[in-house]
């Protein structure tokens, strides 16, 4: 009963999660806007010897070195050719900054919290280390990233 009351209170309160939406292939993902520091066009990435395959390297962003990962590779997808739409989404978790290479960034979305399903309930047995949940927004499904 308490969970139902919490759900009703959430709906009545109108709480939403603001996410920056981005694409990897045909899938749409979102990361909490509070964790996004900036979005940049592709730039020269310096390779790091013996780094994991998903680690692209590092960039020098206004004097600070930022590690860059390719989310496609991290999620087990094939690498894609970089286009004019490819972006680096720089996030900040605590005191650490991390850049994520994504196919494109589209918009900031507001997803009502009651429209977000917990990933553990949906994809049991799948490696969901970085998946927070799946948000339903009109006819779209947005996979929310948990990078904290």
C-alpha positions in Angstrom: 0.0 0.0 0.0 2.8 2.4 0.8 4.4 1.9 -2.6 1.1 2.7 -4.3 0.7 5.8 -2.1 4.3 6.9 -3.1 3.4 6.3 -6.8 0.3 8.5 -6.5 2.2 11.2 -4.7 4.9 11.2 -7.4 2.3 11.5 -10.1 0.6 14.3 -8.3 3.8 16.1 -7.6 4.7 16.1 -11.3 8.3 15.1 -10.7 10.3 14.6 -13.9 13.8 13.4 -14.8 15.6 15.8 -17.2 17.9 13.8 -19.5 20.1 14.7 -22.4 19.1 12.3 -25.2 21.6 10.8 -27.5 21.7 8.0 -30.1 23.8 4.9 -30.5 22.7 3.2 -33.7 18.9 3.1 -33.7 18.6 3.2 -29.9 17.9 6.3 -27.9 19.6 6.8 -24.5 19.4 9.5 -21.9 21.8 10.7 -19.2 20.7 12.9 -16.3 21.3 16.5 -17.3 22.8 17.2 -13.9 25.7 14.9 -14.8 26.3 16.5 -18.2 29.0 19.2 -18.1 29.2 19.9 -21.9 28.7 18.5 -25.4 31.5 18.9 -27.9 32.1 18.0 -31.6 34.7 15.3 -32.2 38.3 16.4 -31.7 41.7 14.8 -31.7 41.9 12.0 -29.2 45.3 10.8 -27.9 45.4 7.0 -27.6 46.5 5.5 -24.3 48.7 2.4 -24.6 47.3 -0.9 -23.2 43.9 0.7 -22.4 40.7 -1.3 -22.7 39.2 -1.6 -26.1 36.3 0.8 -25.3 38.8 3.4 -24.1 39.4 5.8 -27.0 42.1 7.8 -25.1 42.2 11.2 -23.6 41.5 14.8 -24.8 42.9 18.0 -23.5 39.9 20.2 -22.7 41.0 23.7 -21.6 44.1 22.3 -19.8 42.3 19.3 -18.2 42.8 15.7 -19.4 39.5 13.9 -19.9 39.3 10.1 -20.5 37.2 9.3 -23.5 35.2 6.1 -24.0 33.3 4.8 -27.0 29.9 3.9 -25.7 29.2 1.7 -28.8 32.2 -0.5 -27.9 31.4 -0.4 -24.2 27.9 -1.7 -24.9 29.2 -4.5 -27.2 28.1 -2.7 -30.4 30.3 -2.4 -33.6 32.2 0.8 -33.9 30.6 3.3 -36.4 32.2 5.7 -38.7 32.4 9.2 -37.2 30.1 11.7 -38.9 29.4 15.4 -38.5 26.8 14.5 -35.9 29.2 12.5 -33.7 29.6 14.1 -30.3 31.6 13.8 -27.1 29.3 14.2 -24.0 31.5 15.3 -21.1 30.0 14.1 -17.8 31.0 14.7 -14.2 30.5 12.1 -11.5 31.7 13.4 -8.2 35.0 15.0 -8.9 35.8 12.9 -12.0 35.1 13.9 -15.6 34.5 11.4 -18.4 33.8 11.9 -22.1 31.5 9.5 -24.0 31.5 9.3 -27.8 28.0 9.0 -29.1 26.5 9.0 -32.6 24.5 12.1 -32.1 22.8 14.3 -29.4 19.3 15.3 -30.0 17.6 17.2 -27.1 16.8 17.6 -23.5 13.8 15.5 -22.5 11.6 15.6 -19.4 10.4 12.2 -18.4 7.8 11.8 -15.7 9.4 9.6 -13.0 6.4 7.3 -13.0 7.1 6.6 -16.6 10.5 5.1 -15.9 10.8 1.4 -15.3 13.7 0.0 -13.3 16.1 -1.9 -15.6 16.4 -4.8 -13.2 12.7 -5.5 -13.6 13.0 -5.5 -17.4 16.2 -7.2 -18.4 17.1 -9.8 -15.7 20.3 -11.7 -16.4 21.6 -9.0 -18.8 24.7 -6.9 -17.9 22.9 -3.7 -16.8 25.8 -2.1 -15.0 25.2 1.3 -16.6 21.5 1.1 -17.3 19.3 3.0 -14.9 15.9 2.3 -16.4 13.7 2.6 -19.4 11.6 5.8 -19.8 8.4 5.8 -21.8 7.7 9.2 -23.5 4.8 9.2 -25.9 5.8 6.5 -28.5 9.5 6.6 -27.6 11.6 4.4 -25.2 14.6 6.1 -23.7 17.2 3.9 -22.0 18.5 6.0 -19.1 22.1 5.7 -18.3 23.3 5.4 -14.7 26.9 6.7 -14.7 27.1 7.6 -11.0 
